[in-house]
Amino acid sequence: MTVGVRFVKNAGLILSKPLSVILLLIYLGQTAFMVYIITDRHKKDLTIQEHLKKISELEEKLKIFKIIEDFQVGFNTEEVGKLTSLIYSESQKYGYQPLLLLALIKTESSFRGGLESYQGAQGLLQLRPFVAYDVARRSNLNWKGDKALFNPEFNIRIGSLYLFELILKFKDVKQAIIAYNQGEESLRLRLKYGHGLPKLFYQKFVNNYKLLQEKYEKISVDRI
């Protein structure tokens, strides 16, 4: 059978049925190919994005690990690894820069997990038991007594959540950090009577943040 076309007066070009089918198949084939190309490229773009995300996460964890390793007192490598993962995950959960938590730990305890202050604040993030107990109770976290805060992982979980609550209450990171150290009610009274914000602790925190930022900002996986 010869495939061809025919003309009808005043009707334009009329394709024979076999030719129409062939052209339709060609069109569908080209369309399917284009869809495949676009889909394949999209998948490749997603794969690249996933790899870049993993690299960024690895670099962040490497930075956290290095900071803890350099400043810690009394932790072994395995414990440093666990703290690294925890600080990263808690930062992700509450929208912190990991450096914020690390600088707060350095300011509060200098990475000494067994530290207890004269006021009774305990552990890495120097929480007082009655404050930590209240946070744990309201958040359904298992409280195992006053000495629970000497568990570094539990201490960081409670401290990260407590700081987040203070940020929500004061709607200001600076005030939240000062309240974390001075006490929420103490800071509210100062603000109420116009006494201004205490400067010493916050300035020490800022100095530690800048120190960590400048010293460790260039850490990346290509330097391993």
HELIX and SHEET records of a PDB file:
HELIX    1   1 LYS A   17  PHE A   71  1                                  55    
HELIX    2   2 THR A   77  TYR A   94  1                                  18    
HELIX    3   3 PRO A   98  SER A  109  1                                  12    
HELIX    4   4 PRO A  129  ARG A  138  1                                  10    
HELIX    5   5 ASP A  146  PHE A  150  5                                   5    
HELIX    6   6 PRO A  152  PHE A  170  1                                  19    
HELIX    7   7 VAL A  173  GLN A  182  1                                  10    
HELIX    8   8 GLU A  184  LYS A  192  1                                   9    
HELIX    9   9 LEU A  200  TYR A  216  1                                  17    
HELIX   10  10 VAL A  221  ARG A  223  5                                   3    
SHEET    1   A 2 VAL A   5  VAL A   8  0                                        
SHEET    2   A 2 GLY A  12  LEU A  15 -1                                        
END                                                                             
